[in-house]
């Protein structure tokens, strides 16, 4: 009788989903912790790349199959900012743009990179993209090709890439569709406009496979975002912890 009520009210499926998320999370941790210590950084970076590419293609497929009702991958960065605000943690931010001297007052609490945007190869880092428009996905796949290679430096005004540390990934908030097409071809270059350092947040919280929790008392930090994005943001977050502990730095 109990099993009937579980199935009828959907309780059993909910429990299975909870266990499944925890199992998935443990699989990532086991892969890293069982590898040779000398290979840990490489393994972590490979896992980060696989997850980001999965999310990119997953959102693209959802966008094509539905009427603009797909997940918003860029919310992962928003989740980190929300967590920092909840924990009253300051995020170290570096602006990688050339700022006019008259505008410097607006950036008084931020570091400014004198050299401006950081130029990188389009496939140099995992770039988390929010491909929300199916027409633009198809159009950019057609327009960006061997005869028209993506040049992010030339069109940097439209690009808004933020490097996230210590996760060692980039979150795109502008030029999502063109960069998606360019990355598929592994050709072209792009730029980083800002660097966000979330290192201080790791002292206060951790992700357990289901929820973010405060280290102080293990209490859950309630978030109202898409559960799937919360999960993958947490996996990326904890993979970043391995890089932080290894004192790995790209910049």
C-alpha positions in Angstrom: 0.0 0.0 0.0 2.8 2.4 0.9 4.5 1.8 -2.5 1.2 2.6 -4.2 0.9 6.0 -2.5 4.5 6.7 -3.3 3.9 6.1 -7.0 0.5 7.9 -7.0 1.8 11.1 -5.3 5.1 11.0 -7.1 7.1 10.6 -3.9 9.1 7.7 -5.2 10.3 9.6 -8.3 11.3 12.6 -6.2 13.4 10.4 -3.9 15.0 8.8 -6.9 15.9 12.2 -8.4 17.5 13.3 -5.1 19.6 10.2 -4.8 20.5 10.4 -8.5 21.8 14.0 -8.1 23.9 13.0 -5.1 25.3 10.0 -7.0 26.2 12.1 -10.0 28.0 14.6 -7.7 29.9 11.8 -6.0 31.0 10.4 -9.4 32.7 13.7 -10.2 34.5 13.8 -6.8 35.5 10.1 -7.1 37.1 10.7 -10.6 39.2 13.5 -9.2 40.2 12.0 -5.9 41.1 8.6 -7.4 43.4 10.0 -10.1 47.1 10.4 -9.8 47.9 13.6 -7.8 50.2 14.7 -10.6 47.3 14.6 -13.0 44.6 16.2 -10.8 44.7 19.6 -12.4 44.4 18.2 -15.9 41.5 15.9 -14.9 39.6 18.8 -13.2 40.1 21.1 -16.2 38.9 18.3 -18.5 35.8 17.8 -16.4 35.1 21.5 -16.4 35.3 21.6 -20.2 33.0 18.6 -20.6 30.3 20.0 -18.3 30.4 23.5 -20.0 30.2 22.0 -23.5 27.3 19.7 -22.4 25.4 22.7 -21.0 26.1 24.7 -24.1 24.7 22.1 -26.5 21.9 21.2 -24.1 20.6 24.7 -24.1 21.0 25.0 -27.9 19.0 21.8 -28.4 16.3 23.1 -26.0 16.1 26.4 -27.8 15.6 24.6 -31.1 13.1 22.2 -29.8 11.0 24.6 -27.7 9.7 28.2 -28.1 12.3 30.1 -26.3 11.8 28.2 -23.0 15.3 26.8 -22.6 17.5 27.0 -19.6 19.6 30.1 -19.2 23.2 29.0 -18.7 24.4 32.5 -17.8 22.4 32.2 -14.6 25.2 30.1 -13.2 27.3 33.2 -12.7 24.2 34.9 -11.2 24.0 32.0 -8.7 27.6 32.6 -7.6 26.8 36.4 -7.2 23.7 35.6 -5.2 25.7 33.3 -2.9 28.3 35.9 -2.3 25.6 38.5 -1.4 23.9 36.1 0.9 27.2 35.3 2.7 28.3 39.0 2.6 31.4 38.1 0.7 33.3 40.6 -1.4 34.1 39.4 -4.9 37.4 40.6 -6.3 36.7 42.1 -9.7 39.2 43.2 -12.4 37.9 45.3 -15.3 39.7 44.3 -18.5 38.7 47.4 -20.5 40.3 50.7 -21.3 38.5 53.2 -19.1 38.5 56.9 -19.9 40.2 58.9 -17.1 37.0 60.8 -16.5 35.1 57.6 -15.8 37.6 56.1 -13.3 35.6 57.4 -10.4 32.8 54.9 -11.2 35.3 52.0 -10.8 36.9 53.1 -7.5 36.4 49.7 -5.8 37.7 47.7 -8.8 41.0 46.9 -10.3 41.6 48.1 -13.9 43.8 46.1 -16.3 45.9 48.7 -18.1 46.2 46.5 -21.2 42.5 46.4 -21.8 40.7 43.2 -22.9 42.6 39.9 -22.7 42.8 38.3 -26.1 42.4 34.5 -26.2 41.8 31.7 -28.8 38.1 30.9 -29.0 38.7 27.3 -27.7 41.4 28.3 -25.1 38.9 28.2 -22.2 35.5 26.6 -21.6 33.0 29.4 -22.4 29.5 29.0 -20.9 27.0 30.3 -23.5 23.4 31.3 -23.4 22.1 30.5 -26.9 18.5 31.6 -26.5 17.5 32.2 -30.1 17.2 29.3 -32.5 17.2 31.5 -35.6 20.5 33.1 -34.6 22.0 29.7 -33.8 21.4 28.5 -37.3 22.2 31.8 -39.0 25.6 32.1 -37.2 26.5 28.5 -38.1 26.0 29.5 -41.7 27.7 32.9 -41.6 30.7 32.0 -39.5 32.9 29.7 -41.5 36.4 29.1 -43.0 36.0 32.2 -45.1 34.6 34.3 -42.3 36.5 33.4 -39.1 35.3 34.9 -35.9 37.4 37.9 -34.7 36.4 38.9 -31.2 39.0 41.6 -31.0 37.6 43.4 -34.0 34.0 43.2 -32.8 34.9 43.4 -29.0 32.1 46.0 -28.5 29.5 43.2 -28.8 31.4 40.7 -26.6 31.0 40.5 -22.8 33.0 37.6 -21.5 33.8 37.2 -17.8 36.5 34.9 -16.6 35.4 33.1 -13.4 38.1 32.0 -10.8 38.9 29.5 -9.5 36.5 27.6 -11.7 38.7 28.5 -14.7 35.8 29.1 -17.0 34.3 32.0 -18.9 30.7 33.1 -18.7 29.4 34.9 -21.8 26.9 37.7 -21.5 27.2 39.0 -25.0 27.9 37.5 -28.5 26.6 34.1 -27.3 25.5 32.8 -30.7 28.5 33.9 -32.8 30.9 32.5 -30.2 28.9 29.2 -30.1 29.4 28.8 -33.9 33.1 29.8 -33.7 33.8 27.3 -30.9 32.1 24.6 -32.9 34.7 25.2 -35.6 37.6 25.7 -33.1 38.6 28.8 -35.1 39.0 32.4 -34.2 39.7 34.5 -31.2 37.8 36.4 -28.6 38.4 38.7 -25.6 37.8 38.7 -21.8 36.3 41.9 -20.5 36.3 41.1 -16.7 37.7 38.7 -14.1 35.7 37.7 -11.1 37.5 36.0 -8.2 35.2 34.0 -5.9 38.0 32.5 -3.7 36.7 34.1 -0.5 33.4 32.4 -1.0 35.0 29.0 -0.5 35.8 29.7 3.1 32.1 30.2 3.9 30.1 27.6 1.8 30.3 24.2 0.1 28.0 22.2 -2.2 26.9 18.7 -1.1 25.4 17.5 -4.4 21.9 18.9 -3.7 22.3 22.2 -2.0 24.8 24.9 -1.1 25.5 24.9 2.7 27.0 27.2 5.2 30.2 25.8 6.7 29.5 27.5 10.0 26.4 25.4 10.9 25.7 23.2 7.8 22.5 25.1 7.2 21.0 25.1 3.6 21.2 28.2 1.5 17.8 28.3 -0.2 17.9 29.2 -3.9 15.0 29.6 -6.3 16.9 28.9 -9.5 16.5 26.0 -11.9 17.5 22.8 -10.0 19.6 21.5 -12.9 21.6 24.7 -13.1 22.0 24.8 -9.3 23.4 21.3 -9.5 25.9 22.0 -12.3 26.9 25.3 -10.7 27.7 23.3 -7.6 29.7 20.8 -9.5 31.7 23.5 -11.2 32.1 25.3 -7.9 33.5 22.2 -6.1 35.8 21.4 -9.1 37.1 24.9 -8.7 37.9 24.1 -5.1 40.5 21.6 -6.3 42.1 24.2 -8.4 42.1 26.7 -5.6 43.7 24.2 -3.2 46.3 23.5 -5.8 47.0 27.2 -6.1 46.4 26.9 -9.8 46.3 30.3 -11.6 45.8 31.1 -15.3 46.2 34.9 -14.8 
